[in-house]
Amino acid sequence: MPAAQVCPLPDAISFEQGAAMMLKGMTVVYLFTRTTPIPKGATVLFHAAAGGVGLLACQWAKSEGIRLIGTAGSDEKCRLALDHGADACINYRDPDWVAKVRDLTGGRGVDVVMDAVGKDTFEGSLDCLRPLGMMISFGNASGPVPPVNLATLAGKGSLQITRPTLFTHISDPATCQQMARDLFDKVVSGAVKITIEQRYTLDEVADAHRALEARQTTGQTVLLV
Ligand SMILES: NC(=O)c1ccc[n+]([C@@H]2O[C@H](COP(=O)([O-])OP(=O)(O)OC[C@H]3O[C@@H](n4cnc5c(N)ncnc54)[C@H](OP(=O)(O)O)[C@@H]3O)[C@@H](O)[C@H]2O)c1
């Protein structure tokens, strides 16, 4: 590891939790605090809300007074997102999910979309935004987002769009350490709880990948030696 990216773990956080939370938790830190202003009371649409990043995002939003509307691929996953602090959760296997999100905002649209599902949700996500809203496209679990015609953003209400990665943020050592402190504070205070939903041994790594691909996992997964 480059020394500048090593973050000393507080005693209150176990190494297993540390292994589960750093990539996804630091992602949540930059999504909510370093990408676009998200004041208390703002509404965020977060796709795959029962996933690893998702369950941390639900808790982070709750602790900041941000309204989070989640989506997930089953009713059971939706219940899990709600249990972690999402204000509402829609099963996006329902083809009407865009209309449902808009209904939940009284037709206005959400302030920000956080979308790591990519191909399957990109177009619908733009339709969920209010005028001047911000699309944060940060992953492509369902496949790459097709090329975007910038004029589409004008037609849908002068939308903004960004495609960030964690590695840009943590390449500055001081920023990396500050982000880690912000994350640790949330976890040590109990506002964000790190639970581990799946444990695999290193020998079972192929099973872990198959489960991820089949959308069978929720929350955090760790490999143990
Ligand atoms: N840019 C960055 O800085 C950054 C940082 C961290 C992670 N990421 C990205 O964020 C995404 C989420 O990470 P994570 O750790 O939360 O992963 P995860 O727990 O595996 O969540 C991914 C979820 O995406 C949903 N999904 C929808 N369509 C899918 C498909 N065709 N195949 C597989 N999954 C599909 C599934 O949830 P449902 O069944 O509920 O749909 C799945 O559980 C990943 O794509 C990852 O690469 C980006």
The ligand as an ORCA input file, in Angstrom:
! r2SCAN-3c Opt
* xyz 0 1
  N     -16.980      5.096     -8.912
  C     -16.651      4.732     -7.693
  O     -15.928      5.447     -7.001
  C     -17.171      3.453     -7.121
  C     -16.793      3.068     -5.833
  C     -17.348      1.917     -5.288
  C     -18.224      1.137     -6.028
  N     -18.540      1.524     -7.308
  C     -19.501      0.750     -8.099
  O     -20.738      0.802     -7.443
  C     -21.487     -0.368     -7.740
  C     -22.056     -0.906     -6.464
  O     -21.025     -1.390     -5.631
  P     -21.404     -2.307     -4.415
  O     -20.175     -2.609     -3.689
  O     -22.550     -1.674     -3.677
  O     -21.885     -3.622     -5.189
  P     -23.020     -4.655     -4.878
  O     -23.305     -4.733     -3.421
  O     -22.689     -5.890     -5.598
  O     -24.307     -3.973     -5.532
  C     -24.535     -4.063     -6.896
  C     -26.019     -4.225     -7.085
  O     -26.347     -3.737     -8.365
  C     -27.595     -4.250     -8.693
  N     -27.644     -4.665    -10.095
  C     -28.531     -4.175    -10.991
  N     -28.380     -4.760    -12.167
  C     -27.378     -5.656    -12.024
  C     -26.785     -6.590    -12.919
  N     -27.194     -6.713    -14.201
  N     -25.788     -7.381    -12.459
  C     -25.359     -7.256    -11.181
  N     -25.890     -6.375    -10.294
  C     -26.899     -5.595    -10.718
  C     -27.870     -5.454     -7.773
  O     -28.838     -5.058     -6.812
  P     -30.410     -5.292     -7.107
  O     -30.630     -6.775     -7.196
  O     -31.080     -4.654     -5.970
  O     -30.691     -4.615     -8.413
  C     -26.525     -5.652     -7.093
  O     -26.663     -6.259     -5.844
  C     -20.538     -1.331     -8.476
  O     -20.855     -1.279     -9.851
  C     -19.174     -0.727     -8.213
  O     -18.298     -0.995     -9.270
  C     -18.043      2.663     -7.848
*
